[in-house]
Amino acid sequence: MCACRFELICALSVLISIVNGSAAKACSILNGSFELPGTVGNAGPGREQYLAGSVDLTNWSVMGDGDIFLHKAPDIGAGPSFNFAEEGDFYLDLSGSYHNSAHATVSQDFDTIPLATFQLSFYIGSSSQQPPAATINVQLTGAATLLNTTLTPFAASTNINWSLRTYSFVADSTSTRLGFLDVSTNDDNTSFVDKVSVVSSVPEPSSLMLLAAGALSLGGFRRTTAGRSCPAHRRIRALQLTGPALRSSKAPHSLQPARHVNAVGLAMVRCSRGN
C-alpha cells in the first residue's frame, strides 16, 4: 500500500475512535443505582423513607405528594422476594408507605443536545407481596413530552425478577427531565426501579464536525506530503519536471509526449498498487 495512503487510513481510524469514545462516555444520569446517600433505617430494617420535597436522595428530586423508599438488600427484613438489587446494594421502591394513596415522583434533570439521539435504560422489579400490575409510570420531558408509558414488572420468584427496559428518544432541548411514579393507590411493593442510565446512541453533532474537519485536514496533509512520503509519487514528480527537457531533446517531436505520458501513467499505476 502507498505509504501516504496508509498514514491517512491510520489517522482517520484514530479520529473515528475518538468520536466513538466521546459518544460512549456521554452518560447523563447520576446515581442511577441509588447507592447514595447510602443510609437506611429510618423506616425499619433496610429501609429509608424520603418524603415529597426531600433533597436527601443524592442527585434526585422527590416531588409531588406522599413518599418513596430506598431498600437495601439483603438487609431489608421483609422476606427473600425483596432481594437483591440489580446493581449494588440499593434500589428504589416507588410505592412508598403502606396504604398511602399518594406516591411521590422521583426525577432528575440531565443535559441533552437538541436533535441528538439518546437511549434510556433501567430495570424494574416487584416483590411477591401483591400480583404485579401496571404501576410504574416513566416520563421523559423536554420542550415537549418525549416518553410517557406505564409498565408492569415481572412477578418475583425466590428473589426479585428484574427486567430491562430501553427506550430511544431524540432530544428537543438542552435539558430533559426523567421521572418515575407509582400510579397505584396503595403500597403494593410492585414498583421497584434500579440501574438507570441515559447514553448517547450516536455521535454528537460536535463529534461529527470534528471527524469531518479531521478528514479534510488529512486530505490536505496527504496532498502536501505525498512527494516526501511515497516513492511512486516522487517518480511522478520527477517525470513531470523532466517534461520540458523531453520536449527539447533530440528525439522526434511526435514521440516525446507519448513517452512522457506513458512513463507518468506507469508510475501512477505503481503508486495505486503499492509502489
N, C-alpha and C positions, 0 to 999 in steps of 0.2 A: 504494500500500500504506500502511496505517496506520503512522505513524511509530514508535509504540511496538512494534508487531509487527516492523518492520524492525530495530529495535535488538535485540530478543530473538533474532531469527534470526542476526544478526551475532555476538552474544555467544556463542550456542551453537556457532556454527561455529568460533570461536576455541578454545572448550573441547575440541571434538572434535579439532581439530588438535593440541592439547597432548597429549591422550590417545593419539592415533595416534603422535605423535612419541616419547612415552615407551616405547611398545611397540617401535618400530623401533630404539631405542637400546639395548635390553636384550640386548646381545651378551655372552655369558658366557665364551667361550673366549679365553684369552690366548696370543699367539704361535702362532696357528693355522696359519701358513705356515712355521713353523720357521726363521725368519730369524735368530733369536737362539740362541746367542751369536754366531754369525757366524764361527766359526773352523773351519778344515779343515786336514787334512794329517797327522794322527797315524796314519792308516791308508793313506796313499798320496795321489796327486793328487786333489783334490776330494772327499776322504772324511774323515769324522770318526767315530770309534768311541766308543760310550758303553756301558760295562759295566753290568750289573744293579747297582742300588744307587747309581748316579751321580746327583748333584744338579746337574750342569753343564748339562743341557739346559733352558734357561730356561722356567719355568712348567710343565714336565712332569716326571713321575716315571718313572724307569726301574726296573722292578720284576721280581721273579721270578729267572730264571736266564738265562745267556747274555748276549747283547749286541744292539744295534741300531746302525745307521749313519745319519748325515746325508750326503746328496750335494749338492754344489754344481755346478750346471750353468751354463755349459758347461765348467767346469774339470775335471770328472771324466774321467779318461783311459781310459774303458772302452768307447768306441765311441758312435756317434750315437744309438743306441736308449736311452741313459741321459740324453738331453737332451729337453726342457727342463723346468724346474719349471712347475707350473700357475700359481703366483703367486710373484713374487720370484725369488730365485736358489737357494733350498734346498728340499729335500723329504726326507721320512722314508723310509728303507729298513728295513722290519721284519725282513728275512731275515738280517741280521747277517753273521757271519763264514762263510767257505766251509766246508762240511761240518760245521758246528756244529749238532748236533741240538737244542740248546736255544736258544730265542729269548726275549728279554726282552719284557715288556709295557710299553707306553708309555701313561701315564694322566694324567688331570688331573681334579681335583675342582672343581666350579663351583656357584655359588649358584642355587637354584631356589625357586619358590613352590609349595607343595602345591596341587594341582588346576589349576594353570596349564598351558597347552599350549605346548610348545616345538618348534622344528624343528632337527634336527641335519642338517648338510650337510657333505660332504667329497668330495674327488676321489681316485680310486685309479688306479694305472697299473702298467706292467710293462716290463721290458726284453725284448729278443729272445733272451736267453741260454737260457731254458727256455720250453716251452709254458706259457701261463698255466693255473693250476689254482685251486681253491677254497682259498686260503691266508690271506686277510685276515679275521680274526675281529674283530668290533666288538661291544662291550658297553656298555650303559648300566645303572648300578646305583644305586638309591636305597634306600628301605626294602626294596624287592624288585627283582628283575631286570626292567628296562623294555625292554631290547633285547638279543638275543644272536643274531647272524647271522654267517655266513661267506661271503665274497664272492670272485668270480672277476673279475680285471681283464681289460680288452681286450688283445689282443696288440699289441705295438708294431709300427709301420711303420718309417718312417725315424727318427722320434722317438717318445717316449712318447705313447701314445694315452690321455690322461686321460679318465675318465668320472665324471660327477657322480652321487652317491648322496645321497638325502634321506630322512629318517625323522621323523615327528611322534610326540611322546610327551607324556603327562600326568605331571607330576612328582608324586611321592608323599612328598617330604621336602624339607627346606630345603637339602640338599646332594645333588648327583648326581655320580657318577664315570663318566667316559668312558674306555674302554680299547681299545687296538689291539694285536693279537698275530698274528704269523705262526705258523700251526698246522702248517706243513710241518716236515720233519726235515732240511732241507739249505738251503744258501744258493742259492736259485733265482732271486733278483733279480726276483721277480714280485709283490712285496708293497710297492709304493710308495704313500704317502699324502701329501696336500698340501691346503692351504686348508680347514682345519677350522673350522667355526663352529656356534654354537648361538644362536638368537634366539627371542624370544617371538613366537608366531604369532597371539596375541590379546592385547588389553589386559589388564594385570594387574588383579586384584580392586581394589587401591587406586586404580587409574586409573578404573575403572568407578564407584567410590564418589565420586570427585571429580566425574565427569560428572553423576551423579545429584544430588549436593549443589548443583552449579552450576545445574542446571536448576530445582531447587526455589527457590533464591535468586533466580534471574532471574524466575521466575514471581511471587514476591512483589514484586520490583522493578517488574514490569510493572503490577501492580495499584496500587502506591502512586504511580507516576509517570504513569499513564495520563492523569490530568486535566491534567497540566502539558505533556505531550509531544504529545497528539493533539487537534486542533481538534474532531473529531467527539465525542470523549469530553467535552470541555469543554461542547459544546452539550447533551449528555445530562445532565451535571451541572446545568447551568443550568435545564433543564426540570424536573429533579427538585426543585430548590429552589423553583421557581415553582408547584409543585403546590398547596401550601396557599393561595397567592394566587389561583389559579384558582377554588378552592372558595369563596372569599369575594367573588368578583366578581359583577357584576350579570347575567351570562349565566345562562340557565336551568340549574338544577342538573343536570338529566339529560344536558346536552350537555358539561358541564365535564370529567368523567372521560374521555369518549371523545376529546375534543380533546387532552387531555394525553397519553393513551396513544398516540394516533396520532402525535403530534409526537415522543415519545420513540422510538417504533418507527422512524420515518423517519430519525432521527439515527443509530440503531444500524445501520440498513441502509447509510447513507452511510459509517459507520466501517468496516464489513466490506468495502465496495467500494473503500475508499481515499479517505476524506474527501469 
